[in-house]
């Protein structure tokens, strides 16, 4: 912007400012009315639908699925994506939000453009739309992601319907037993301290899998006290992960 354009801008701004209305009481009144409307809507929804209450807390459960509030779903999804790369976890949970917050606070210092019409600011418009779209996508993905205590591997097509049912029953035992807290199976689970089990059957026979489940190496717990049907389903499931 050259000197002439700057002077024209300041002159037009002065004219518009003189023709406008003072901040008090006009803008204060408008903001106050809008705040009252928002508060009334919140009270209405609270009275009509109430607060969502989960089951009573059970500190002994191993299958509880913690979920953040909806406005943290985008960060929850970033953490979920990065969970299998431990060295990137601090950056996903602390680094990225902190950098974004700093850039937001510094916006008045590095964005010195006098132009206020958004269609004349393509870079700012593209950055804003990209940010909103990314957060919306991550929020949607985080809200619809499956339980970390469930296995999303489909039964092999070579199995009969009865065998596929046993495969799914074994997957349910994995989720109920908290195996995914230490192992990765498919796209779910934690990468350690236990090994990845996605293709365990290709290297370990079923007899050895059953023996390991009965007499595991600490800190892995023993599964010998499981009911026989659940134990057999668990062994069958792991024996078909190839």
C-alpha positions in Angstrom: 0.0 0.0 0.0 1.5 3.4 -1.0 1.0 6.7 0.7 -1.9 7.8 -1.4 -3.8 4.5 -0.8 -3.1 4.8 2.9 -4.4 8.4 3.0 -7.6 7.4 1.0 -8.1 4.5 3.4 -7.8 6.7 6.5 -10.1 9.3 5.0 -12.8 6.7 4.2 -12.4 5.1 7.6 -12.9 8.5 9.3 -16.0 9.2 7.3 -17.5 5.9 8.1 -16.6 6.2 11.8 -18.3 9.6 12.0 -21.5 8.2 10.4 -21.6 5.2 12.7 -23.0 4.7 16.2 -21.1 4.8 19.5 -20.1 1.5 21.1 -22.1 2.3 24.2 -25.0 1.8 24.4 -25.7 0.4 20.9 -23.1 -2.4 20.6 -23.3 -3.2 24.3 -27.1 -3.6 24.0 -26.8 -5.9 21.0 -24.2 -8.0 22.7 -26.2 -8.2 25.8 -29.4 -9.3 24.0 -27.5 -12.0 22.1 -25.9 -13.3 25.3 -29.3 -13.6 26.9 -30.6 -15.5 23.8 -27.7 -17.9 24.0 -28.2 -18.4 27.7 -31.9 -19.0 27.2 -31.2 -21.6 24.5 -28.8 -23.4 26.8 -31.3 -23.4 29.7 -34.0 -24.7 27.3 -31.9 -27.6 26.1 -30.8 -28.4 29.7 -34.4 -28.6 30.9 -35.6 -30.5 27.8 -32.9 -33.1 27.4 -30.9 -33.0 30.7 -27.3 -33.9 31.1 -25.8 -37.1 29.8 -24.8 -39.3 32.7 -22.8 -42.5 32.2 -22.8 -45.6 34.4 -21.5 -45.5 37.9 -17.7 -45.4 38.1 -16.1 -48.7 38.5 -12.4 -48.5 39.4 -11.8 -52.2 38.9 -13.0 -52.4 35.2 -10.5 -53.0 32.5 -12.8 -52.3 29.6 -13.8 -48.7 30.4 -13.5 -46.5 27.3 -12.6 -42.9 28.3 -14.1 -40.3 25.9 -13.4 -36.5 26.0 -15.9 -33.8 25.6 -17.0 -33.1 22.0 -14.8 -30.0 21.7 -11.7 -32.1 22.3 -12.6 -34.8 19.8 -10.2 -33.3 17.2 -7.2 -33.5 19.6 -8.4 -37.0 20.7 -8.3 -38.1 17.1 -4.8 -36.7 16.6 -3.6 -38.6 19.6 -5.3 -41.8 18.4 -3.6 -41.5 15.0 -0.2 -41.0 16.7 -0.6 -43.7 19.4 1.6 -46.2 17.6 4.4 -43.7 17.1 5.4 -42.9 20.7 8.0 -40.3 19.8 5.4 -38.2 18.1 2.8 -38.4 20.9 4.1 -35.3 22.8 4.0 -33.3 19.6 0.5 -34.4 18.8 -0.9 -33.7 22.3 1.2 -30.6 23.3 3.2 -29.3 20.4 0.5 -28.8 17.8 -2.1 -27.2 20.0 0.5 -24.9 21.6 1.9 -23.8 18.3 -1.6 -23.1 17.0 -2.5 -21.1 20.1 0.7 -19.0 19.8 0.0 -18.3 16.2 -3.5 -17.2 17.1 -2.3 -14.8 19.8 0.3 -13.3 17.5 -2.1 -12.8 14.6 -2.4 -9.0 15.1 1.4 -8.7 15.0 2.1 -10.6 11.8 -1.1 -9.9 9.9 -0.7 -6.1 9.2 -2.9 -5.9 6.2 -5.4 -3.0 6.4 -7.8 -4.8 4.1 -10.9 -6.1 6.0 -12.9 -7.7 3.1 -12.3 -11.4 3.3 -12.7 -12.0 -0.4 -9.7 -9.7 -0.9 -7.5 -11.7 1.4 -7.1 -15.1 -0.3 -4.3 -16.4 2.0 -6.2 -15.6 5.2 -9.4 -17.0 3.7 -7.6 -20.3 2.6 -5.9 -20.7 6.0 -9.1 -20.1 7.9 -11.1 -22.5 5.7 -8.4 -25.2 5.9 -8.2 -24.9 9.7 -12.0 -25.2 10.1 -12.2 -28.1 7.7 -9.3 -29.9 9.4 -10.9 -29.5 12.8 -14.3 -30.5 11.6 -12.9 -33.7 10.0 -10.9 -34.6 13.0 -13.9 -33.9 15.3 -16.1 -36.1 13.2 -13.6 -38.9 13.1 -12.9 -38.7 16.8 -16.7 -38.8 17.6 -17.2 -41.9 15.4 -14.1 -43.9 16.1 -14.6 -47.3 17.5 -13.8 -48.5 21.0 -10.1 -49.1 21.8 -11.3 -52.3 23.5 -12.7 -53.8 20.3 -11.0 -55.7 17.5 -11.8 -54.5 14.0 -10.4 -57.6 12.1 -12.9 -59.5 10.0 -12.9 -63.3 10.1 -11.0 -65.0 7.2 -13.3 -65.7 4.3 -12.1 -69.3 4.3 -13.8 -70.1 7.6 -17.2 -71.6 7.8 -20.0 -69.6 9.4 -19.6 -71.5 12.7 -15.9 -70.9 12.7 -16.4 -67.2 11.9 -18.8 -67.0 14.9 -16.1 -68.5 17.1 -13.5 -66.1 15.6 -15.7 -63.1 16.6 -16.3 -64.6 20.1 -12.6 -64.8 20.6 -12.2 -61.2 19.5 -14.8 -60.2 22.1 -12.7 -62.0 24.8 -9.7 -60.0 23.7 -11.6 -56.8 24.2 -13.0 -57.9 27.5 -9.6 -59.1 28.9 -7.8 -55.8 28.2 -5.3 -57.4 25.8 -5.2 -54.2 23.7 -3.7 -52.3 26.5 -0.3 -54.0 25.7 -0.7 -55.4 22.2 -1.6 -54.1 18.7 -4.1 -56.2 16.8 -5.1 -54.7 13.4 -5.6 -50.9 13.8 -6.4 -51.0 17.6 -4.3 -51.4 20.7 -1.1 -50.0 22.2 2.3 -50.7 20.7 3.9 -52.2 23.8 5.1 -53.5 26.1 3.7 -56.7 24.4 4.5 -57.7 20.8 2.2 -56.9 17.8 -0.3 -59.8 17.4 -1.8 -58.9 14.0 0.0 -61.8 12.3 0.9 -63.9 15.4 -0.5 -67.2 13.8 2.0 -67.0 11.0 5.0 -67.5 13.4 3.5 -69.2 16.5 1.5 -72.4 16.4 -1.8 -72.7 18.3 -0.4 -75.1 20.9 2.3 -72.6 21.8 -0.3 -69.7 21.9 -2.4 -71.8 24.4 0.7 -72.6 26.5 1.7 -68.9 26.6 -1.8 -67.8 27.7 -1.7 -70.3 30.6 1.9 -69.6 31.7 2.9 -66.2 30.3 6.0 -64.2 31.0 5.4 -61.4 33.5 3.9 -58.8 33.5 1.4 -60.5 31.2 -1.4 -62.0 33.3 -2.4 -65.7 33.0 -5.6 -66.7 31.3 -5.9 -70.2 32.7 -8.8 -69.2 34.9 -10.9 -68.2 32.0 -14.0 -70.4 31.4 -13.0 -73.2 29.0 -15.3 -71.9 26.2 -13.8 -68.3 26.4 -10.3 -69.7 26.6 -10.8 -71.9 23.5 -12.4 -69.0 21.6 -9.4 -66.8 22.5 -6.9 -69.4 21.3 -8.9 -69.9 18.1 -9.0 -66.2 17.4 -5.2 -65.7 17.9 -4.5 -68.9 15.9 -6.2 -67.4 12.9 -4.4 -64.1 12.8 -2.2 -64.5 9.8 
